[in-house]
Amino acid sequence: MTKVIWITGASSGFGMATALKLLRETTHEVCVSARRAELLDVLVKEGAHSYPLDITDQGQIHSIRERIESEVGNIDAVLVNAGYGVYGPIEEVPNEVMVRQFEVNVFGAVETIRSVLPTMRANSSGRIVITSSSAAHVSSAGMGYYAATKHSIKALGTALRQEVKSQGIDVVMIEPGIVKTSFGEVALEKNYINTEGGAYSPLMKELKQYMLKAFDRAPSPDRTRDIMVKGLIGEKVKPIYRTTKDSLVLSYLSKLLPAEAYDFVIREGIKRLK
Ligand SMILES: NC(=O)c1ccc[n+]([C@@H]2O[C@H](COP(=O)([O-])OP(=O)(O)OC[C@H]3O[C@@H](n4cnc5c(N)ncnc54)[C@H](OP(=O)(O)O)[C@@H]3O)[C@@H](O)[C@H]2O)c1
């Protein structure tokens, strides 16, 4: 049966890779959203339906969901994926930058989910696949705000999974670690906060060196993409998928280690790679 799938954050990275795989290897209808409409055109050429969207505009989320339902059909599965990282110390990240980080990664994601739930419930079926992160378990110096958004997503996704199971709706959380997409560039250039000569400047420089190397050595998005496709259309799905080795290891360490030992492991890891 042909399904209607909606993917947010489809202009790049995981979202684009997942959309392309679905378009090339299945007959499902793929609806794609992001702010940069010109980048979605690549997907339109492959057969996608393009719905440009700024995820911070809650009214726009609902009107696009309505348009998809009237122009393409009821949404069977959604990949709630739009997001980015702010890297900066807790004290120095400006208020509006902090708020926007939550508006995109948390409130945008929640509103996308809320918009599709009534139809999924009416159909007694649906898949909500959420791009979470290893940062849903792990927080570290210079990345506190990003980690806070992904911790929030984990908490919300866990509650939602329990709330909608009996309605025939599956919630799947995908937790990649560091993966080569545009994420690194966006976090380390556009959203990197470092007050030169300030109290956190050495720490932020060290973090940047570490992250540049980590992204350079990071795996391609292929495995995460394949698991996203599985989450959207696979017969049976698990509630959580950790798609990279670092995500698996870090999530276990964060549960096993006492706080001081956890801090030591993160600090040593950064020293070794920088
Ligand atoms: N790559 C990693 O290492 C990694 C690891 C764990 C989790 N993640 C998560 O994976 C998801 C996708 O990131 P990615 O790695 O694929 O990075 P990416 O290549 O930078 O893609 C991010 C996507 O989010 C969209 N987006 C950002 N702000 C938006 C807004 N205000 N409104 C609508 N769309 C917006 C971007 O589109 P426009 O700019 O065109 O709007 C883009 O399509 C994010 O939730 C991220 O937190 C990434």
The ligand as an SDF file (V2000), in Angstrom:
LIG
                    3D

 48 52  0  0  0  0  0  0  0  0999 V2000
   24.9110   14.9870   12.2290 N   0  0  0  0  0  0  0  0  0  0  0  0
   25.0220   14.6890   13.5030 C   0  0  0  0  0  0  0  0  0  0  0  0
   26.1450   14.4950   14.0010 O   0  0  0  0  0  0  0  0  0  0  0  0
   23.7760   14.5160   14.3370 C   0  0  0  0  0  0  0  0  0  0  0  0
   23.8470   13.6730   15.4450 C   0  0  0  0  0  0  0  0  0  0  0  0
   22.7130   13.4820   16.2300 C   0  0  0  0  0  0  0  0  0  0  0  0
   21.5280   14.1060   15.9020 C   0  0  0  0  0  0  0  0  0  0  0  0
   21.4720   14.9370   14.8210 N   0  0  0  0  0  0  0  0  0  0  0  0
   20.1850   15.5610   14.5080 C   0  0  0  0  0  0  0  0  0  0  0  0
   19.8150   15.2460   13.1810 O   0  0  0  0  0  0  0  0  0  0  0  0
   18.8650   16.1910   12.7060 C   0  0  0  0  0  0  0  0  0  0  0  0
   19.2190   16.5830   11.2920 C   0  0  0  0  0  0  0  0  0  0  0  0
   20.4990   17.1620   11.2740 O   0  0  0  0  0  0  0  0  0  0  0  0
   21.6070   16.7910   10.1840 P   0  0  0  0  0  0  0  0  0  0  0  0
   22.7330   16.1230   10.8910 O   0  0  0  0  0  0  0  0  0  0  0  0
   21.0020   16.1430    9.0070 O   0  0  0  0  0  0  0  0  0  0  0  0
   22.1340   18.2790    9.8530 O   0  0  0  0  0  0  0  0  0  0  0  0
   21.9190   19.2060    8.5750 P   0  0  0  0  0  0  0  0  0  0  0  0
   22.5180   18.5550    7.3810 O   0  0  0  0  0  0  0  0  0  0  0  0
   22.4350   20.5420    8.9770 O   0  0  0  0  0  0  0  0  0  0  0  0
   20.3220   19.2710    8.3920 O   0  0  0  0  0  0  0  0  0  0  0  0
   19.5050   20.0120    9.2550 C   0  0  0  0  0  0  0  0  0  0  0  0
   18.1510   20.1970    8.6150 C   0  0  0  0  0  0  0  0  0  0  0  0
   17.2930   20.8980    9.5310 O   0  0  0  0  0  0  0  0  0  0  0  0
   16.6520   21.9620    8.8580 C   0  0  0  0  0  0  0  0  0  0  0  0
   16.3230   23.0880    9.7240 N   0  0  0  0  0  0  0  0  0  0  0  0
   17.1460   23.7630   10.5610 C   0  0  0  0  0  0  0  0  0  0  0  0
   16.4960   24.8030   11.1250 N   0  0  0  0  0  0  0  0  0  0  0  0
   15.2380   24.7830   10.6050 C   0  0  0  0  0  0  0  0  0  0  0  0
   14.0850   25.6140   10.7700 C   0  0  0  0  0  0  0  0  0  0  0  0
   14.0810   26.7010   11.5610 N   0  0  0  0  0  0  0  0  0  0  0  0
   12.9530   25.3040   10.0880 N   0  0  0  0  0  0  0  0  0  0  0  0
   12.9250   24.2380    9.2680 C   0  0  0  0  0  0  0  0  0  0  0  0
   13.9800   23.4020    9.0620 N   0  0  0  0  0  0  0  0  0  0  0  0
   15.1160   23.7030    9.7200 C   0  0  0  0  0  0  0  0  0  0  0  0
   17.6560   22.3780    7.7750 C   0  0  0  0  0  0  0  0  0  0  0  0
   16.9700   23.0040    6.6890 O   0  0  0  0  0  0  0  0  0  0  0  0
   16.9960   24.5680    6.3490 P   0  0  0  0  0  0  0  0  0  0  0  0
   18.2730   25.1290    6.8630 O   0  0  0  0  0  0  0  0  0  0  0  0
   16.8720   24.5840    4.8610 O   0  0  0  0  0  0  0  0  0  0  0  0
   15.7810   25.0960    7.0210 O   0  0  0  0  0  0  0  0  0  0  0  0
   18.2170   21.0210    7.3410 C   0  0  0  0  0  0  0  0  0  0  0  0
   17.3920   20.4540    6.3570 O   0  0  0  0  0  0  0  0  0  0  0  0
   18.8770   17.3370   13.7160 C   0  0  0  0  0  0  0  0  0  0  0  0
   17.7320   17.2350   14.5430 O   0  0  0  0  0  0  0  0  0  0  0  0
   20.1400   17.0730   14.5460 C   0  0  0  0  0  0  0  0  0  0  0  0
   20.0380   17.5670   15.8560 O   0  0  0  0  0  0  0  0  0  0  0  0
   22.5710   15.1530   14.0350 C   0  0  0  0  0  0  0  0  0  0  0  0
  1  2  1  0
  2  3  2  0
  2  4  1  0
  4  5  1  0
  4 48  2  0
  5  6  2  0
  6  7  1  0
  7  8  2  0
  8  9  1  0
  8 48  1  0
  9 10  1  0
  9 46  1  0
 10 11  1  0
 11 12  1  0
 11 44  1  0
 12 13  1  0
 13 14  1  0
 14 15  2  0
 14 16  1  0
 14 17  1  0
 17 18  1  0
 18 19  2  0
 18 20  1  0
 18 21  1  0
 21 22  1  0
 22 23  1  0
 23 24  1  0
 23 42  1  0
 24 25  1  0
 25 26  1  0
 25 36  1  0
 26 27  1  0
 26 35  1  0
 27 28  2  0
 28 29  1  0
 29 30  1  0
 29 35  2  0
 30 31  1  0
 30 32  2  0
 32 33  1  0
 33 34  2  0
 34 35  1  0
 36 37  1  0
 36 42  1  0
 37 38  1  0
 38 39  2  0
 38 40  1  0
 38 41  1  0
 42 43  1  0
 44 45  1  0
 44 46  1  0
 46 47  1  0
M  CHG  2   8   1  16  -1
M  END
$$$$
